[in-house]
Amino acid sequence: MYEVRAIVSGTVVRLVVDEGQLIAEDEPLAFVDDHGVEAAIVTAVPGVVRELYVERGSVVTANDVVARIDES
């Protein structure tokens, strides 16, 4: 499974996928507020969101795993 990682540190302000949902390459999973700037966390592969490790209000650090995508 492909691990989607946060590219910036901050607070998750919006989730746009649920576990079990199909997602396309380069589609956002969540948005993080990084000092007033909203940054998207996107997947580099298409597939099904199998595990989602964050929720609205979660604090993430750059390189944290936020989701796993099943590419099969």
FENLIN-V474449 format. One record per helix or strand of 3 or more residues. SS is the DSSP state (2 for helix, 1 for strand). FROM is the first residue (numbers start at 1). LEN is the number of residues. If there is no record, write none. Layout:
# FENLIN-V474449
ss=SS from=FROM len=LEN
ss=SS from=FROM len=LEN
This chain:
# FENLIN-V474449
ss=1 from=2 len=4
ss=1 from=10 len=6
ss=1 from=28 len=7
ss=1 from=37 len=6
ss=1 from=47 len=6
ss=1 from=65 len=6
